[in-house]
Amino acid sequence: MRTPLIAALIRVAEGQYRRRNGRKLDLERAWWTPPLSPDEVWRQEISQIEQLELSGLVAITDHDNIQGPLELRAAGAVVPLALEWSVPFGPALFHLGIYNLPAGRALDFFQAMQDCRRRPGLDRLTELLSEIAAIPGALVVFNHPFWDETGIGDARHEEAVRVFLRMFSPYIHAVELNGLRPVRENDRVRSLAASMRKTLISGGDRHGLEPNAVVNTTNAQSFLEFADEIRHGWSNLVFLNRYRYPHGLRMARNTIDMVRNYNRHARGWRVWTDRAFYRDDTGAVWPLTGILARSGHARGIRAEARVAG
């Protein structure tokens, strides 16, 4: 998410780290988490579907992390084991939604995907996608295909997207229509899906507190049945009212949600640096609050903000 506020906060954090440690903060080792816990996200999404007088079936994913669905299932929630897999492809970086991994093999698949992410190779990628796509009930979704995360430019990125889809088309079941991406970008996604004969499926990026703005409706009673519908080309999308709001306003609100203080956070992560993490040279994981603090006490950068409405 490229926003001036986030960029400014990261610059401040990098400056603090450099002054205290004499070296640059390696952002390749850092990541952040949204302000809501997996359970809070799941309950919110279920609630908005039930307001449509429908029963809810929700899949939760995180970037290169499967812990959320594992926690939810351990607590008794009915969710598929899923994640968003970052896939390097030449100068581009794509995100694939991987859904409904078998419980007995999910962690092995997860580890294989992370190994492939760190050491990219077309042969290994083909082998792994083929194996996942062959699992009954699994779904492989090309998420927000026109998001140029590496900044290579629209033309080069679109070329990479089309090459990727041609190469791996047999293993990709659907293309995501993302409720938090701009309308014009989603129009391009519709055209891409039609030209590549791919099914469209709902999705969204939960950066802040806003629920997804587009959902699928289905007669399926389980995710296995829903996956079978998608794999056979049947998908019915519903756009909720918030999708009509100005995209810039929605992104601004999500950005503020990301960085403001939460005194009642489910895990006690009050300031934004409590929700960002860093892996040090030993492999230990620390909240960014501790990394930036002068002492061992949690003292992060404060980011106060309010959103009307």
C-alpha positions, 0 to 999 in steps of 0.5 A: 500500500503506497501512501504518503503517511505510511511512507513518512512513518517508515522513514521516521522509523528507519531514521531512528533505527539508523541513529541507534544502530549505525546501520539501515533497517532491512525492510525485507525482514519486516512485516506488519499485521492489520489492526484486527485479529483473525477472529475479529475479521472472520466475525465481521465478514460473517456479520455483514453477510448475515445482514444480507439474510444469507448464511456466511462462508468466509475464507481468511488469508494473509501474505505468506502466512497460514497462522490465521486460519489455523488459529480459527480452526483450533477455536472451532471456526469453519474456515478453509486452510488458505494463504496469499502466496507471493510469487516472483515472476521475472521483474514482477511479483504476483499474489496467488490466493491458495484455498482449501489445502488439506489439513494433513498436508497444509504445513508441508505445502506452505513450507514448499511455497515459501521455499519457492518464493525465496528461491524462484524457479519455473520448474518448481513453480509449475510442479507445485501449482500442478500439485495444488490444483489437482487437489479436489476442492482446492482453489488457486486464484490470481489476486489483484493481477494489475497491482504493480507492486514492484513498480515496473510500469503498467505496460511491462506489468501487464505483459508479465501478467498475460505471460504468467496466465498463458504459462500457468493457465491450467492451474489457475481457477479464477481471477480476483475482482478486488473490492479495495482496488479502483473501479478502473483497475477492476474493469481491466481485470474483467477484460483480462478474465474474459480474454483468458477465459477465467472465472471472476471471484470476489476478494479484498485486502483487509488493511484496516477496519473496512469489510470486503466490498464485494462478495460471492453468493452461492447455493453451496453448503461448504467451501468444497462445493463452492470451489467446485462451482468456481472450478466449473466456471459458475460465479455470482458477484455482489457489490456492496454499497461501500464500493461506490464510495470514492476510492481515494477516501476509502484508501485514506480511511484504511491507511488511518485505520492501519496506523492509529492507536488501539487501546483495546486491541485483542492482543495488546498491540496498541500503537502501529509499531506494536503491530509491525515485526522484524526478524533479527540476525539470529532469526528471532522476531521482535515487534518494531516497538522494541527494535526502535526503543532506546531501552528494552521497554516498548516505546514506539512511534505514536500515530494518533488519528480519527475518522469521522463516521 
